[in-house]
Amino acid sequence: LLSLVEWSLVIAATTYGLGNNTISSLQYSRLHAHHLLFASELLWIPATALVRISVIFALLQLKQGRPWRITLSLLIAAQVVFCIIDLVFLVVQCIPLAYIWSEPVDRDAVCTASSAVLAGQYAHAGVGTATDLVLALAPLTFAQAGLVPTREGILAIILVALGLLATTCSILRITLLKTSAASSDVRQDAMRITFWSLLEVQSALIAANIASFKS
């Protein structure tokens, strides 16, 4: 549901020029595009965390064992904690909050240093990439060892492929962060980051739903 609403916000942002050249766009359109993009990011953070947790629950169905469950439980806890931290950091970047998507200079606005924001984005992306990679490789620990029937083994391999796709999307998104932060055309570069972010979530979402074939 969160992912669907996020998609809707991104599509709405494109109607206001998201992905187009900023210079040729009206200020009114730029303001609305930035606003919608910020709203979609607020949804993307919990959507990403929840879909990873869904993948973890899918992995719990494929293998039993105390160490396995403890490890995956820790990953769930990490996703919840980082999701909360990221959301709090996002909404307190600037006071007032509207300064984030508005372009006029507000002398009374208090914002976190751009270097700190970029560092936070790298930290969030790094944790996400590491989690995607762990979840992508986790099924190999038992699928190759023959600990599951052939049918579940095939599903595990598919989960690995989708997990690696999500990891690749996350890495590509990381490579664009610094460029976007220093760009004079935020919306055009933000569209590239948004594309890989959405593809990452959809890959993980498909992986989570594939577990339903097990039943």
C-alpha positions as CSV (number, residue, x, y, z in Angstrom):
1,L,0.0,0.0,0.0
2,L,2.8,2.4,0.9
3,S,4.6,1.5,-2.3
4,L,1.5,2.1,-4.3
5,V,0.9,5.6,-2.8
6,E,4.6,6.4,-3.3
7,W,4.3,5.5,-7.0
8,S,1.3,7.8,-7.2
9,L,3.2,10.7,-5.7
10,V,6.1,10.2,-8.0
11,I,3.8,10.1,-11.0
12,A,2.1,13.2,-9.8
13,A,5.5,14.9,-9.4
14,T,6.3,14.1,-13.0
15,T,3.3,16.1,-14.1
16,Y,4.9,19.1,-12.4
17,G,8.2,18.6,-14.3
18,L,10.1,16.0,-12.2
19,G,12.9,14.8,-14.5
20,N,12.7,17.9,-16.7
21,N,15.1,20.8,-17.0
22,T,14.6,23.1,-14.0
23,I,15.5,26.3,-16.0
24,S,12.6,25.8,-18.4
25,S,10.1,25.0,-15.6
26,L,7.8,27.5,-13.8
27,Q,8.6,28.1,-10.1
28,Y,5.1,27.0,-9.2
29,S,5.7,23.6,-10.8
30,R,9.1,23.3,-9.2
31,L,7.6,23.9,-5.8
32,H,5.0,21.2,-6.2
33,A,7.4,18.7,-7.7
34,H,9.8,19.1,-4.7
35,H,6.9,18.8,-2.3
36,L,5.6,15.6,-3.8
37,L,9.0,14.2,-4.1
38,F,9.6,14.8,-0.4
39,A,6.3,13.2,0.5
40,S,7.2,10.1,-1.6
41,E,10.5,9.9,0.2
42,L,8.7,9.9,3.6
43,L,6.8,6.8,2.3
44,W,9.8,5.2,0.6
45,I,11.7,4.8,3.9
46,P,9.0,2.7,5.8
47,A,8.0,0.9,2.6
48,T,11.6,-0.3,2.1
49,A,12.0,-1.4,5.7
50,L,8.6,-3.3,5.6
51,V,9.4,-5.1,2.4
52,R,12.8,-6.2,3.7
53,I,11.1,-7.5,6.8
54,S,8.6,-9.3,4.6
55,V,11.6,-11.0,2.8
56,I,13.0,-11.9,6.2
57,F,9.8,-13.6,7.2
58,A,9.9,-15.5,3.8
59,L,13.3,-16.7,4.6
60,L,12.1,-17.9,8.1
61,Q,9.7,-20.2,6.3
62,L,12.5,-21.9,4.3
63,K,14.8,-22.8,7.2
64,Q,14.5,-23.5,10.9
65,G,17.1,-23.3,13.7
66,R,17.9,-21.0,16.6
67,P,21.0,-19.2,15.1
68,W,19.0,-18.6,11.9
69,R,16.1,-17.1,13.7
70,I,18.2,-15.0,16.0
71,T,20.2,-13.6,13.0
72,L,17.0,-12.7,11.0
73,S,15.4,-11.3,14.2
74,L,18.3,-9.0,14.6
75,L,17.9,-7.9,11.0
76,I,14.3,-7.1,11.6
77,A,15.2,-5.1,14.7
78,A,17.8,-3.2,12.7
79,Q,15.3,-2.3,10.0
80,V,12.9,-0.9,12.5
81,V,15.5,1.1,14.3
82,F,17.0,2.6,11.1
83,C,13.6,3.3,9.7
84,I,12.7,5.4,12.7
85,I,16.1,7.2,12.7
86,D,15.8,8.0,9.0
87,L,12.3,9.3,9.3
88,V,13.2,11.5,12.3
89,F,16.3,12.8,10.5
90,L,14.3,13.6,7.4
91,V,11.7,15.6,9.1
92,V,14.1,17.6,11.2
93,Q,16.5,18.5,8.4
94,C,15.1,22.0,8.3
95,I,12.9,24.1,10.6
96,P,10.5,25.1,9.2
97,L,10.0,21.8,7.3
98,A,8.6,23.5,4.2
99,Y,12.1,25.0,3.5
100,I,13.2,21.6,2.2
101,W,11.0,21.8,-0.8
102,S,10.6,25.6,-1.2
103,E,13.1,27.5,-3.2
104,P,13.0,31.1,-1.8
105,V,15.7,31.8,0.8
106,D,14.3,31.9,4.3
107,R,16.7,33.7,6.6
108,D,14.9,32.3,9.7
109,A,15.2,28.7,8.5
110,V,17.6,26.4,10.4
111,C,18.9,23.5,8.4
112,T,21.3,20.7,8.9
113,A,24.6,21.1,7.1
114,S,24.6,19.7,3.6
115,S,27.6,17.6,4.4
116,A,25.8,16.0,7.3
117,V,22.7,15.3,5.2
118,L,24.9,13.7,2.6
119,A,26.6,11.6,5.3
120,G,23.3,10.5,6.6
121,Q,22.2,9.5,3.1
122,Y,25.3,7.5,2.6
123,A,24.8,5.8,6.0
124,H,21.2,4.9,5.2
125,A,22.1,3.7,1.7
126,G,25.0,1.7,3.1
127,V,22.9,-0.1,5.7
128,G,20.3,-0.8,3.1
129,T,22.8,-2.2,0.6
130,A,24.4,-4.4,3.2
131,T,21.0,-5.7,4.3
132,D,19.9,-6.4,0.7
133,L,23.1,-8.3,0.1
134,V,22.7,-10.4,3.2
135,L,19.1,-11.2,2.4
136,A,20.2,-12.0,-1.2
137,L,22.9,-14.5,-0.2
138,A,21.1,-16.0,2.8
139,P,19.1,-18.6,0.8
140,L,22.3,-20.0,-0.6
141,T,23.3,-21.3,2.9
142,F,20.7,-24.0,2.7
143,A,19.5,-24.2,-0.9
144,Q,22.9,-25.4,-2.1
145,A,23.3,-27.8,0.8
146,G,20.1,-29.6,-0.1
147,L,18.3,-28.8,3.1
148,V,15.1,-27.9,1.3
149,P,13.0,-29.8,-1.3
150,T,13.7,-29.0,-5.0
151,R,10.6,-26.7,-5.2
152,E,11.7,-24.6,-2.3
153,G,15.3,-24.6,-3.6
154,I,14.2,-23.1,-6.9
155,L,12.2,-20.4,-5.0
156,A,15.3,-19.7,-2.9
157,I,17.4,-19.2,-6.1
158,I,14.8,-16.8,-7.4
159,L,15.0,-14.9,-4.1
160,V,18.7,-14.7,-4.5
161,A,18.4,-13.3,-8.0
162,L,15.9,-10.7,-6.9
163,G,17.9,-9.8,-3.9
164,L,21.0,-9.2,-6.0
165,L,18.9,-7.0,-8.3
166,A,17.8,-5.0,-5.3
167,T,21.4,-4.7,-4.1
168,T,22.5,-3.5,-7.5
169,C,19.8,-0.8,-7.5
170,S,20.9,0.3,-4.1
171,I,24.5,0.6,-5.2
172,L,23.6,2.5,-8.3
173,R,21.5,4.9,-6.1
174,I,24.6,5.4,-3.8
175,T,26.7,6.5,-6.8
176,L,24.2,9.2,-7.6
177,L,23.9,10.8,-4.2
178,K,27.0,13.0,-4.3
179,T,26.2,14.2,-7.9
180,S,22.6,15.0,-6.9
181,A,23.7,16.9,-3.8
182,A,26.0,19.2,-5.9
183,S,23.6,19.5,-8.8
184,S,22.0,22.7,-9.9
185,D,19.1,20.7,-11.4
186,V,17.8,18.8,-8.4
187,R,14.7,17.4,-10.0
188,Q,16.4,15.9,-13.0
189,D,19.0,14.1,-10.9
190,A,16.4,13.2,-8.2
191,M,14.5,11.4,-10.9
192,R,17.4,9.0,-11.5
193,I,17.7,8.3,-7.8
194,T,14.0,7.8,-7.5
195,F,14.0,5.3,-10.4
196,W,16.6,3.1,-8.7
197,S,14.9,3.5,-5.4
198,L,11.5,2.4,-6.8
199,L,13.1,-0.5,-8.7
200,E,14.8,-1.7,-5.5
201,V,11.6,-1.7,-3.5
202,Q,9.7,-3.5,-6.3
203,S,12.4,-6.2,-6.6
204,A,12.2,-6.9,-2.9
205,L,8.4,-6.8,-2.9
206,I,8.3,-9.4,-5.7
207,A,10.8,-11.6,-3.7
208,A,8.6,-11.3,-0.6
209,N,5.4,-12.3,-2.5
210,I,7.2,-15.3,-4.1
211,A,7.1,-17.0,-0.7
212,S,3.4,-17.5,-1.1
213,F,4.2,-20.2,-3.7
214,K,5.6,-22.3,-0.9
215,S,2.0,-23.0,0.4
